[in-house]
């Protein structure tokens, strides 16, 4: 559930809110423990050794490495590194505190976010906050995990076909087995709850009573978990493109399949009104037929579009494109021309979003780190939501392809979590009154609006800004109305008086 505009989305614990009054990250500590006896004191009292991150960025962009317990129940045991970065507030007089940033994932490196141009923050926010980036545990420069996965094993795009299902089961089992063999001692501790605890250690090390936060995609779930575990240390939290905290896990994938259908229908209607431009059909039914005829043709013989061979499944795999009607129409028209033997546009002209900047350093990061860490966190968090019986995935994939023909089988097919070991503790139930601002595009293919609405209900003190007609994953920097609401909240603390609907510019 990753988004390349910022970083990544691949796609029940009892919450004890009183724990926020205890020492940082002490979800296992007793309220009787005094400060002198605090086993986390060696971590919370660290003094970061700040240094320039690299020569390609300003000298004011500094990095440091902290230590945290691998297992917070055993603070004296094995330690891991957490890489953090800082871009200080541009005005010492106006400085309010720190704003932690997370790009999504899970598995998304966030060390470079303070200087990443795709994170659109206005000057008034930068004047008030030190921008804090960090690679979550197991990711990037934070004791990265690796499973030795091949390029094919890192590919999760696996549509259901009867003749390939056995291979899909073997793939899912192989990924789980390889990760367990390579990282077995660490996997159960690579959880969202532990990353939230790491965030609270960062807060303490920086000398802050509270943190503010901007998280994207999966980062909204991470932020929500922090609000549940540490509500009194939560300041101003902006959750951009939120996932349903109750469906996080397998349901997160299936929600994408469910939403792809309405997005595709909207695209057929939009494209039919522009037949003279795209020549895909004069009615939605004709546009739909054109598309499925292309899929059928590509199933018989792959279509060479701009040097890339597209099978029917590969065409369906572009399902997220249909949330952006103009780009989808342009691309499908190119594929149609290629299928007819015409000259298609060169590859790479479909308007893909820019990639995030590389990590400040990529040394010693396993090449499969993003995939390995994504599965590690997702599966450890949500193992109990995944059936163990492969036949259940077969039945669900067949059912969901019939329900949601564009991509239902992609989402419901078997994943490595079916064979994973559970994490060190149950996942968090999000249910609190912490104030937060949720931003949501109406046509988000990865975190559909229903997920944002569910997050809004779980965070009862929140307000939600919906961009009607908003296309694509991530709102930040794409809508002046929604961006203004986030800026006002971060700089003044004022949430909208009620939920707000902004309108995307007419296309």
C-alpha positions in Angstrom: 0.0 0.0 0.0 2.8 2.4 -0.9 2.4 5.7 -2.7 5.4 6.9 -4.6 4.4 10.5 -4.0 5.6 10.2 -0.5 7.0 6.8 0.1 4.5 3.7 0.7 0.9 1.7 1.5 1.7 -2.0 0.7 -2.6 -1.7 1.1 -7.4 -6.8 18.9 -5.5 -5.4 21.7 -7.2 -3.7 24.6 -6.2 -0.1 24.6 -5.1 1.2 28.0 -5.2 5.0 27.7 -4.0 5.6 31.2 -0.6 4.4 30.0 0.0 7.8 28.5 0.7 9.1 32.0 3.6 6.7 32.5 7.2 6.9 31.3 7.7 6.8 27.5 6.7 3.6 25.7 5.8 1.8 28.9 2.9 -0.3 27.7 4.3 -3.1 29.9 5.4 -1.0 32.9 3.7 -0.7 36.3 2.4 2.6 37.5 4.3 2.0 40.7 7.7 2.3 38.9 9.5 5.5 39.9 11.6 7.6 37.6 14.8 6.3 39.2 13.7 2.7 38.5 12.5 3.4 35.0 14.1 0.7 32.8 13.6 2.9 29.8 15.7 5.7 31.2 18.8 4.7 29.3 16.8 5.1 26.1 14.9 8.3 26.9 17.9 10.1 28.2 20.1 9.5 25.1 21.9 12.6 23.7 21.6 12.5 19.9 24.9 13.0 18.1 23.6 15.2 15.3 25.6 15.4 12.1 25.0 16.6 8.6 23.0 13.8 6.8 24.9 14.1 3.5 26.4 16.7 1.2 23.5 16.7 -1.2 21.2 18.4 1.3 21.5 21.5 3.4 23.8 21.5 6.4 20.8 22.3 8.6 19.4 18.9 7.7 20.9 16.6 10.4 20.8 13.0 11.2 21.4 10.9 14.3 20.9 7.3 15.5 19.1 6.2 18.6 18.9 2.9 20.4 15.6 1.3 21.4 14.8 -2.1 22.9 13.9 -4.7 20.3 11.3 -6.0 22.9 9.9 -3.4 25.2 9.0 -6.1 27.7 12.7 -6.7 28.0 14.4 -3.3 27.9 17.7 -4.7 29.1 17.8 -7.2 26.2 18.7 -6.8 22.6 18.8 -3.3 21.1 18.1 -2.0 17.6 18.9 1.3 15.9 16.4 4.0 14.9 17.7 6.5 12.4 16.2 10.0 12.8 16.6 13.3 11.0 15.8 16.9 11.8 15.3 20.1 10.0 15.0 22.8 12.6 12.2 25.3 12.7 13.2 28.3 10.6 12.1 30.7 13.3 13.4 30.2 16.9 10.9 32.8 18.1 7.8 31.1 16.5 9.0 27.5 17.2 6.2 25.4 18.7 7.7 21.9 18.8 8.4 18.9 16.6 6.4 17.5 13.7 7.1 13.8 13.1 6.6 12.6 9.5 5.8 9.1 8.2 5.4 8.3 4.5 3.2 5.1 4.8 3.9 1.5 3.9 4.4 -0.3 6.1 8.0 -0.5 5.0 8.3 3.1 3.9 11.6 4.9 4.8 10.9 8.3 6.2 14.4 9.6 7.0 14.4 12.1 4.0 10.9 13.4 4.4 12.0 16.7 6.0 13.7 17.6 2.8 11.6 15.7 0.3 9.9 18.1 -2.1 6.8 16.0 -2.5 5.9 16.7 1.2 4.2 20.0 0.6 4.5 22.1 3.8 4.1 25.9 3.8 6.5 28.3 5.3 4.4 29.0 8.3 4.5 25.3 9.3 8.2 25.2 8.8 8.7 28.2 10.9 6.9 26.6 13.9 8.1 23.0 13.8 11.3 21.1 13.7 10.5 18.5 11.0 11.5 15.1 12.2 12.0 12.2 9.8 12.7 8.6 10.9 13.0 5.2 9.4 10.7 2.9 11.3 12.2 -0.1 13.0 13.3 -2.7 10.4 13.3 -0.2 7.6 16.1 1.7 5.8 18.7 2.8 8.2 16.9 1.5 11.3 18.3 -2.0 11.7 16.9 -3.1 8.4 15.5 -6.6 7.8 16.0 -8.6 4.7 14.8 -12.1 3.8 16.8 -12.7 0.6 13.7 -12.4 -1.6 14.2 -12.6 -5.3 12.6 -9.9 -7.5 9.7 -12.3 -8.4 9.2 -13.1 -4.7 8.9 -9.4 -3.9 6.0 -9.0 -6.5 2.7 -9.2 -4.8 0.6 -8.7 -7.9 -0.8 -12.2 -8.2 -4.3 -12.5 -9.8 -6.2 -15.7 -9.3 -6.1 -18.3 -12.0 -6.8 -22.0 -11.4 -3.6 -23.0 -13.2 -1.3 -20.8 -11.2 -2.9 -20.9 -7.7 -0.6 -23.7 -6.5 2.4 -21.4 -7.5 0.8 -18.5 -5.6 0.5 -20.7 -2.4 4.1 -21.8 -2.8 5.1 -18.1 -3.2 3.3 -17.0 -0.1 4.8 -19.9 1.9 8.3 -19.3 0.6 8.2 -15.6 1.5 7.1 -16.4 5.0 9.7 -19.2 5.4 12.6 -17.2 4.0 11.8 -14.3 6.4 11.5 -16.6 9.4 14.8 -18.2 8.5 16.6 -14.9 8.0 15.0 -12.7 10.7 13.1 -15.1 13.0 14.3 -13.5 16.2 13.1 -10.1 15.2 10.0 -10.5 13.2 7.5 -10.8 16.1 8.7 -7.4 17.4 8.4 -5.5 14.2 4.9 -4.2 15.0 3.1 -0.9 14.7 2.7 -0.8 18.5 6.5 -1.0 18.9 7.0 1.7 16.3 4.6 3.9 18.2 6.8 3.2 21.3 9.8 4.1 19.3 8.1 7.4 18.4 7.6 8.1 22.0 11.3 7.5 22.8 12.1 10.0 20.0 9.8 12.4 21.7 11.5 12.0 25.0 15.0 12.2 23.6 14.1 15.5 21.8 12.9 16.9 25.2 9.3 17.4 24.1 6.2 16.8 26.2 4.1 16.2 23.1 4.6 15.5 19.4 2.7 16.7 16.4 2.5 14.4 13.4 1.8 14.2 9.7 1.3 10.6 8.4 0.2 9.3 5.0 -1.6 6.1 4.1 -0.4 3.4 6.5 1.1 6.2 8.5 -2.4 7.2 9.5 -2.8 3.9 11.2 0.5 4.3 12.9 -0.5 7.8 14.0 -3.9 6.5 15.3 -2.1 3.8 17.3 0.1 6.4 18.9 -3.0 8.4 19.9 -4.4 5.3 21.5 -1.3 4.4 23.4 -0.2 7.9 24.3 -3.2 10.2 24.1 -1.7 12.8 26.6 1.4 13.1 24.4 -0.5 13.7 21.2 -0.6 17.3 20.0 -1.7 18.1 16.5 -2.1 15.0 14.3 -2.8 15.2 10.5 -3.8 11.9 9.0 -3.7 12.1 5.2 -5.5 9.3 3.3 -6.6 7.1 6.2 -7.1 3.4 6.4 -9.9 1.8 8.4 -8.2 0.8 11.7 -10.6 -2.1 12.0 -9.9 -3.5 8.5 -6.2 -3.0 8.7 -4.8 -6.3 7.4 -6.5 -8.4 4.9 -9.6 -6.2 4.8 -7.4 -3.3 3.7 -6.6 -5.1 0.5 -10.2 -6.2 -0.1 -11.4 -2.6 0.4 -9.3 -1.6 -2.6 -10.9 -4.2 -4.7 -14.4 -3.1 -3.6 -13.7 0.6 -4.5 -12.1 -0.2 -7.9 -15.5 -1.0 -9.3 -17.1 2.4 -8.7 -13.9 4.1 -9.9 -14.0 2.1 -13.1 -17.7 2.9 -13.7 -17.0 6.6 -13.2 -14.1 6.4 -15.7 -16.4 4.8 -18.3 -18.9 7.6 -17.9 -16.3 10.4 -18.1 -14.6 8.8 -21.1 -17.8 8.2 -23.0 -18.5 12.0 -22.9 -15.1 12.5 -24.6 -15.3 10.0 -27.4 -14.0 12.4 -30.0 -10.8 12.7 -27.9 -10.1 9.1 -26.9 -12.3 7.1 -29.3 -13.0 4.4 -26.7 -16.8 4.4 -27.0 -19.8 6.8 -27.1 -21.5 5.3 -24.1 -20.3 3.9 -20.8 -21.2 0.4 -22.1 -19.2 0.8 -25.2 -16.2 2.1 -23.2 -16.5 -0.9 -20.9 -16.6 -3.3 -23.8 -13.5 -1.7 -25.4 -11.6 -2.2 -22.2 -12.6 -5.8 -21.7 -12.0 -6.6 -25.3 -8.4 -5.3 -24.9 -8.0 -7.5 -21.8 -9.3 -10.6 -23.7 -7.0 -9.8 -26.7 -4.0 -9.4 -24.3 -4.9 -12.7 -22.7 -4.5 -14.3 -26.1 -1.3 -12.4 -27.1 0.3 -9.7 -24.9 0.1 -6.2 -26.3 3.3 -4.3 -26.8 2.6 -0.8 -25.5 5.6 1.5 -25.6 8.1 -1.4 -25.2 6.1 -3.0 -22.3 4.2 -6.3 -22.9 0.8 -6.2 -21.3 -1.1 -9.4 -20.6 -4.8 -9.1 -19.7 -3.9 -9.5 -16.1 -1.2 -6.8 -16.4 -3.8 -4.5 -17.8 -6.1 -5.2 -14.9 -3.2 -4.7 -12.5 -3.2 -1.0 -13.5 -6.5 -0.7 -11.5 -5.3 2.3 -9.5 -5.0 4.3 -12.7 -8.8 4.4 -13.0 -9.1 6.7 -10.0 -7.5 9.4 -12.3 -9.9 9.5 -15.2 -7.9 11.5 -17.7 -4.7 9.5 -17.2 -6.6 6.3 -17.5 -8.4 7.3 -20.7 -5.1 8.4 -22.2 -3.4 5.2 -21.3 -6.2 2.9 -22.4 -6.3 4.8 -25.7 -2.5 4.2 -26.1 -3.0 0.4 -25.4 -5.9 0.3 -27.9 -3.7 2.0 -30.6 -0.9 -0.5 -29.8 -3.3 -3.4 -30.0 -4.5 -2.2 -33.5 -0.9 -2.1 -34.7 -0.5 1.7 -34.4 2.4 3.5 -32.9 1.9 3.8 -29.2 3.3 6.6 -27.0 6.8 5.9 -25.5 6.9 4.0 -22.2 6.7 6.1 -19.1 4.5 8.8 -20.4 1.5 7.9 -18.3 2.1 10.5 -15.7 3.3 8.4 -12.9 4.0 10.2 -9.6 7.6 11.0 -8.8 9.5 8.7 -6.5 10.5 9.8 -3.1 14.1 10.7 -2.5 16.6 7.9 -1.7 17.5 7.3 1.9 20.3 9.5 3.3 22.5 6.4 3.1 21.7 3.1 1.5 24.7 1.2 2.8 23.9 -2.2 4.4 20.2 -2.0 3.4 19.1 -5.4 2.0 17.7 -5.0 -1.6 14.5 -6.6 -0.5 14.1 -4.4 2.6 10.9 -2.6 1.6 9.1 -5.8 0.8 10.5 -7.7 3.7 9.7 -5.0 6.3 6.2 -4.4 4.8 5.2 -8.1 5.2 7.0 -8.2 8.6 4.9 -5.4 10.1 1.6 -6.1 8.4 1.7 -9.8 9.1 2.9 -9.5 12.7 0.2 -6.9 13.4 -2.7 -8.8 11.8 -1.8 -12.5 11.5 -5.1 -13.5 13.2 -7.1 -11.8 10.4 -5.7 -14.1 7.7 -7.0 -17.6 7.2 -4.5 -20.5 7.4 -6.3 -22.7 4.8 -5.2 -21.9 1.2 -8.6 -23.1 -0.1 -10.3 -20.2 1.7 -8.2 -17.8 -0.4 -9.1 -19.7 -3.6 -12.8 -19.4 -2.8 -12.6 -15.8 -1.8 -10.6 -14.9 -5.0 -13.2 -16.6 -7.2 -16.0 -14.9 -5.4 -14.4 -11.5 -5.5 -13.4 -11.6 -9.1 -17.1 -12.2 -9.9 -18.1 -9.3 -7.6 -15.3 -6.9 -8.5 -14.0 -8.1 -11.9 -11.4 -5.4 -12.3 -9.2 -6.5 -9.4 -11.2 -8.4 -6.7 -9.0 -11.6 -7.2 -5.8 -9.6 -6.9 -6.8 -8.4 -3.4 -8.3 -11.7 -2.1 -5.7 -14.1 -3.4 -3.3 -15.6 -0.9 -0.6 -13.5 0.8 2.5 -14.4 2.9 0.5 -13.5 6.1 -1.3 -16.8 5.8 1.9 -18.6 6.9 3.3 -15.9 9.3 3.9 -16.2 13.0 1.9 -13.8 15.1 3.4 -10.7 16.5 4.4 -10.2 20.1 1.0 -8.8 21.2 -2.6 -8.3 19.8 -3.1 -5.3 17.5 -4.6 -2.1 18.8 -8.3 -1.2 18.9 -8.4 2.5 18.1 -11.2 4.2 20.0 -10.5 7.6 21.7 -11.4 11.2 21.7 -8.0 12.6 20.7 -8.3 15.6 18.3 -6.9 15.0 14.8 -7.5 16.1 11.2 -8.3 13.5 8.6 -7.8 14.4 4.9 -9.3 12.2 2.2 -9.7 12.2 -1.6 -13.1 10.9 -2.8 -11.4 8.8 -5.5 -8.4 7.3 -3.6 -7.6 3.8 -5.0 -5.5 2.7 -2.0 -7.3 4.1 1.0 -11.0 4.6 0.0 -13.2 7.2 1.6 -15.0 4.6 3.7 -11.7 4.0 5.5 -11.3 7.6 6.3 -14.8 7.7 7.6 -14.1 4.7 9.8 -11.0 6.3 11.2 -13.1 9.5 11.9 -15.5 7.4 13.9 -12.7 5.8 15.8 -11.1 9.1 16.6 -14.1 10.8 18.1 -12.4 14.1 18.6 -11.3 14.4 14.9 -12.6 16.4 12.0 -12.6 15.1 8.4 -11.9 17.1 5.2 -13.1 15.3 2.1 -12.0 16.4 -1.3 -15.1 15.8 -3.5 -13.8 14.7 -6.9 -10.3 14.4 -5.5 -8.3 11.9 -7.4 -5.5 9.6 -6.4 -3.7 8.6 -3.2 -2.6 11.4 -0.9 -4.2 14.8 -0.6 -1.1 16.8 0.6 -0.2 19.4 -2.0 -3.0 18.7 -4.4 -6.0 20.8 -3.0 -5.6 24.3 -1.7 -8.8 24.0 0.4 -7.7 20.9 2.2 -4.1 22.0 2.5 -5.3 25.3 4.1 -7.3 23.3 6.7 -4.2 21.3 7.6 -2.0 24.5 7.8 -4.5 26.3 10.0 -4.7 23.3 12.3 -0.9 22.8 12.6 -0.2 26.5 13.1 -3.1 27.5 15.4 -4.6 24.2 16.7 -8.0 25.1 15.3 -9.9 22.2 13.7 -12.7 23.0 11.3 -15.9 23.7 13.3 -17.5 20.7 11.5 -16.5 18.2 8.9 -15.7 20.0 5.6 -16.0 19.2 2.0 -13.6 20.7 -0.5 -14.0 20.5 -4.2 -11.4 19.4 -6.7 -10.8 21.8 -9.6 -13.1 21.0 -12.5 -11.3 18.8 -15.0 
